[in-house]
C-alpha cells in the first residue's frame, strides 16, 4: 500500500477573507481552499508547513490522518472559553496538550499508533468532529476522557509487573460514556479506541438524563443590562467566539453535569477490569460458536441419510460444479463424524469413494485441498 496523508482545516467562528484564502492556497500547489475549509492529500510527499501554525493563523479545527497510524485532531478556541485547570486534568504527555497562544487556547490530540487497522473514509470526518468542539465549550468532557483512555494504552506499561499496578488515577469521569452520540462514536472508530476499555471505564458513568438544550429566550432575561451591552458589543464587532462565550454563560444558569459519587479509579483497576471484560467476551464468543456449531451439526444429522446417495448421483457426472458440491458435502459429513465420534465409519466410506474415483485428478485435488 502506498503512503497516504490527509490534512484538513475548518474555520468555524468566522470565514476567511479573500486575502487569507490566497495565503492558504500558497501553502501547497494542490491544496483545495474555500472560505471555511482547506484540504490537501499526499501520496509521495509531505505538507511543508506546520499544520498547527496554519490552524492558529486561519482556522478553528484541524485533522491529520496517515495510513501508517498517525492521527491528530486540534481545536482552537478564543482565549478564556475553556477552564484551563479542568482541561489539564485530562492531558497526557506527548498525546494530549492544552496551551495558550496569543488570543487563543489550543487543544491538541496526537494519538499515533503504528500499524493502523481499517482505513476510514476521510470525507466529512472533520465536519462531524466540529460538533465535539461545541460540546467541550458547553462542559461535555467525554471527548477528553476517551482521548485519555487511548493515551494510556499508547504509553509504556503503567505497572511494575503483571500483578502489581501502580497509580495514577483517572481524571474526572464524565456522564454519558454508556451512550455516545454519533460524533463521539466516530472519534472512537477513527482513533481506534477499544470498546471494551470504554465499557470498563463507563461502568460507573452516570446517564445524561436531559439533552444539552436550553431556552435561550428565557436565559437572556437573566442577564444584567451591563452584561447584555457587553455581549452585544462583542458580537457587533465580529469578535471570534463572542457568540460561543454568550451561549456558555447562558448555559451556566441551567445545565449542570451529573456528579459521580465514587472517587477516581486507578489506571491499574481500569486495565484489570478491561482484562476481565476481554475474558468474558472471549467466553461468550466461544459459547456462541459452540451453540452455532451444535445447531449446524443438528441440521447435517437430519440431512446425512440423504447425503451419501446424493454424492453417488453427483459423481456420475464429471462437471466441476458437481465436484465442488460433493466436496462441500463430504466436509460437512467429516465435521459431523468428529462431532459424533464416528470418524472410523466416515473414513471407511471416504476411502471407498477415493478408491472408486482415484483416476479423477481434479476431484482428488479438491479433496486434498479441503483436508479430506
Secondary structure in CASP SS format (residue, H / E / C, confidence):
PFRMAT SS
TARGET T0000
AUTHOR 0000-0000-0000
METHOD secondary structure of the structure
MODEL  1
X C 1.00
X C 1.00
X C 1.00
X C 1.00
X E 1.00
X E 1.00
X E 1.00
X E 1.00
X E 1.00
X E 1.00
X C 1.00
X C 1.00
X C 1.00
X C 1.00
X C 1.00
X C 1.00
X C 1.00
X H 1.00
X H 1.00
X H 1.00
X H 1.00
X H 1.00
X H 1.00
X H 1.00
X H 1.00
X C 1.00
X C 1.00
X C 1.00
X C 1.00
X C 1.00
X C 1.00
X E 1.00
X E 1.00
X C 1.00
X C 1.00
X C 1.00
X E 1.00
X E 1.00
X E 1.00
X E 1.00
X E 1.00
X E 1.00
X C 1.00
X C 1.00
X C 1.00
X C 1.00
X C 1.00
X C 1.00
X C 1.00
X C 1.00
X H 1.00
X H 1.00
X H 1.00
X H 1.00
X H 1.00
X H 1.00
X H 1.00
X H 1.00
X C 1.00
X C 1.00
X E 1.00
X E 1.00
X E 1.00
X E 1.00
X E 1.00
X E 1.00
X C 1.00
X C 1.00
X C 1.00
X C 1.00
X E 1.00
X E 1.00
X E 1.00
X E 1.00
X E 1.00
X E 1.00
X E 1.00
X E 1.00
X C 1.00
X C 1.00
X C 1.00
X C 1.00
X C 1.00
X H 1.00
X H 1.00
X H 1.00
X H 1.00
X H 1.00
X C 1.00
X C 1.00
X C 1.00
X E 1.00
X C 1.00
X C 1.00
X C 1.00
X E 1.00
X E 1.00
X E 1.00
X E 1.00
X E 1.00
X E 1.00
X C 1.00
X C 1.00
X E 1.00
X E 1.00
X E 1.00
X E 1.00
X E 1.00
X E 1.00
X E 1.00
X C 1.00
X C 1.00
X C 1.00
X C 1.00
X C 1.00
X C 1.00
X C 1.00
X C 1.00
X C 1.00
X C 1.00
X C 1.00
X C 1.00
X C 1.00
X C 1.00
X H 1.00
X H 1.00
X H 1.00
X H 1.00
X H 1.00
X H 1.00
X H 1.00
X H 1.00
X H 1.00
X H 1.00
X H 1.00
X H 1.00
X H 1.00
X C 1.00
X C 1.00
X C 1.00
X C 1.00
X H 1.00
X H 1.00
X H 1.00
X H 1.00
X H 1.00
X H 1.00
X H 1.00
X H 1.00
X H 1.00
X H 1.00
X H 1.00
X H 1.00
X H 1.00
X C 1.00
X C 1.00
X C 1.00
X C 1.00
X E 1.00
X E 1.00
X E 1.00
X C 1.00
X C 1.00
X E 1.00
X E 1.00
X C 1.00
X C 1.00
X C 1.00
X E 1.00
X C 1.00
X C 1.00
X C 1.00
X C 1.00
X C 1.00
X C 1.00
X C 1.00
X C 1.00
X C 1.00
X C 1.00
X C 1.00
X C 1.00
X H 1.00
X H 1.00
X H 1.00
X H 1.00
X H 1.00
X H 1.00
X H 1.00
X H 1.00
X H 1.00
X C 1.00
X C 1.00
X C 1.00
X C 1.00
X H 1.00
X H 1.00
X H 1.00
X H 1.00
X H 1.00
X H 1.00
X H 1.00
X H 1.00
X C 1.00
X C 1.00
X C 1.00
X C 1.00
X C 1.00
X C 1.00
X C 1.00
X C 1.00
X C 1.00
X C 1.00
X C 1.00
X C 1.00
X C 1.00
X H 1.00
X H 1.00
X H 1.00
X H 1.00
X H 1.00
X C 1.00
X C 1.00
X C 1.00
X C 1.00
X H 1.00
X H 1.00
X H 1.00
X H 1.00
X H 1.00
X H 1.00
X H 1.00
X H 1.00
X H 1.00
X H 1.00
X H 1.00
X H 1.00
X C 1.00
X C 1.00
X C 1.00
X C 1.00
X C 1.00
X H 1.00
X H 1.00
X H 1.00
X H 1.00
X H 1.00
X H 1.00
X H 1.00
X H 1.00
X H 1.00
X H 1.00
X C 1.00
X C 1.00
X C 1.00
X C 1.00
X C 1.00
X C 1.00
X C 1.00
X C 1.00
X C 1.00
X C 1.00
X C 1.00
X C 1.00
X C 1.00
X C 1.00
X E 1.00
X H 1.00
X H 1.00
X H 1.00
X H 1.00
X H 1.00
X H 1.00
X H 1.00
X H 1.00
X H 1.00
X H 1.00
X H 1.00
X H 1.00
X H 1.00
X H 1.00
X H 1.00
X H 1.00
X H 1.00
X H 1.00
X H 1.00
X H 1.00
X H 1.00
X H 1.00
X H 1.00
X H 1.00
X H 1.00
X H 1.00
X H 1.00
X H 1.00
X H 1.00
X H 1.00
X H 1.00
X H 1.00
X H 1.00
X H 1.00
X H 1.00
X H 1.00
X H 1.00
X H 1.00
X H 1.00
X H 1.00
X H 1.00
X H 1.00
X H 1.00
X H 1.00
X H 1.00
X H 1.00
X H 1.00
X H 1.00
X C 1.00
X C 1.00
X C 1.00
X C 1.00
X C 1.00
X H 1.00
X H 1.00
X H 1.00
X H 1.00
X H 1.00
X H 1.00
X H 1.00
X H 1.00
X H 1.00
X H 1.00
X H 1.00
X H 1.00
X H 1.00
X H 1.00
X H 1.00
X H 1.00
X H 1.00
X H 1.00
X H 1.00
X H 1.00
X H 1.00
X C 1.00
X C 1.00
X H 1.00
X H 1.00
X H 1.00
X H 1.00
X H 1.00
X H 1.00
X H 1.00
X H 1.00
X H 1.00
X H 1.00
X H 1.00
X H 1.00
X H 1.00
X H 1.00
X C 1.00
X C 1.00
X C 1.00
X C 1.00
X H 1.00
X H 1.00
X H 1.00
X H 1.00
X H 1.00
X H 1.00
X H 1.00
X H 1.00
X H 1.00
X C 1.00
X C 1.00
X C 1.00
END
